[in-house]
Amino acid sequence: QVQLVESGGGLVQAGGSLRLSCAASGSIFSISAMGWYRQAPGKQRELVAAITSGGSTNYADSVKGRFTISRDNAKNTVSLQMNSLKPEETAVYYCNADIIRVVTLRRNVYWGQGTQVTVSS
């Protein structure tokens, strides 16, 4: 089994900061890309940021310069530092990881349960 558990969501005022964390655990052989997505009510889930095992990053244009994604390969964790948050960024934020499992060496994309981020105006 593989689990992704997010933490760090909450309520913050516009212009404030939050840091999200996600830990992957279970029968993990390796993790390639990890990322954060978000889904606001009535909208499609969208990519916020992603990072490869080598540290290459990709950000949605709307968050460039304000959000920073990082990971600890030894701990199988990924974090998202969010600064200068805007009310329109209120959403459920999901962690995502591309994982190869031990024994079977099967590759699948796994998702966390999501964490709510609410930005008040």
C-alpha positions in Angstrom: 0.0 0.0 0.0 1.0 3.6 -0.6 -0.3 6.6 1.2 0.1 10.3 0.7 -0.9 12.5 3.7 -1.1 16.3 3.4 -0.9 18.8 6.2 -0.7 22.5 6.7 -3.9 23.9 5.2 -6.1 26.4 7.0 -7.5 29.9 7.0 -5.3 32.9 6.1 -5.9 36.5 5.2 -5.2 37.8 1.8 -1.5 38.5 1.4 -0.6 35.9 4.0 1.4 32.7 3.8 0.9 29.0 4.3 3.1 26.0 4.0 1.7 22.7 2.8 3.5 19.4 3.4 2.9 15.9 2.0 4.5 12.7 3.1 4.4 9.5 1.0 4.7 6.2 2.8 4.3 2.5 2.2 5.9 0.1 -0.2 7.8 2.7 -2.2 10.7 1.8 -4.5 11.1 5.2 -6.0 9.3 8.4 -6.6 9.8 10.4 -9.8 7.6 13.6 -10.0 5.7 15.0 -7.1 3.3 17.9 -7.3 0.5 20.0 -5.9 -2.8 20.5 -7.5 -5.8 22.5 -6.4 -9.5 22.4 -7.0 -11.9 25.3 -6.3 -15.6 24.8 -6.0 -17.2 24.4 -9.5 -13.8 24.3 -11.2 -11.5 21.7 -12.6 -8.5 20.5 -10.7 -5.4 22.3 -11.9 -1.7 21.9 -11.5 -0.1 24.4 -9.1 3.5 23.2 -9.0 5.6 20.0 -9.7 9.1 18.9 -9.0 11.2 16.0 -10.3 13.4 13.8 -8.3 16.3 15.8 -9.7 14.8 19.1 -8.5 13.5 20.5 -11.7 10.4 22.6 -11.1 7.3 23.7 -13.0 4.8 26.2 -11.8 1.4 27.5 -13.0 1.9 31.0 -14.4 -0.5 32.4 -11.7 1.8 31.4 -8.8 5.2 32.0 -10.2 7.2 34.2 -7.9 4.9 33.6 -5.0 4.9 29.8 -4.5 7.9 27.5 -4.0 7.8 23.8 -4.2 10.5 21.6 -2.6 11.1 18.0 -1.7 13.2 15.8 0.5 13.9 12.6 -1.5 15.3 10.8 1.6 12.0 11.4 3.5 9.7 11.1 0.5 8.1 14.5 1.3 7.1 17.4 -0.8 6.3 20.9 0.4 4.7 24.0 -1.0 5.4 27.4 0.4 2.7 29.8 -0.6 3.2 33.5 -0.1 1.0 36.6 -1.0 -2.1 34.4 -1.1 -5.2 35.7 -2.9 -8.9 35.0 -2.1 -9.3 33.3 -5.5 -6.8 30.7 -4.5 -9.2 29.3 -2.0 -9.4 25.6 -2.9 -8.7 22.1 -1.8 -5.0 21.4 -2.4 -4.0 17.9 -3.3 -0.6 16.2 -3.2 0.4 14.0 -6.1 3.2 11.5 -6.7 4.4 9.2 -9.5 5.5 6.1 -7.5 7.1 2.8 -8.4 6.3 0.2 -5.8 8.6 -2.4 -4.4 8.3 -6.0 -5.4 5.9 -5.4 -8.3 7.8 -2.4 -9.7 4.4 -1.1 -10.9 4.2 2.6 -11.6 1.1 4.5 -10.6 0.1 8.1 -9.7 -1.1 8.5 -6.2 -3.1 11.3 -4.6 -3.5 12.6 -1.1 -6.9 13.2 0.5 -6.6 17.0 0.1 -6.2 19.9 2.5 -8.4 22.9 2.5 -6.9 26.3 2.0 -9.1 29.3 2.6 -7.9 32.9 1.8 -10.2 35.6 3.3 -10.4 39.0 1.8 
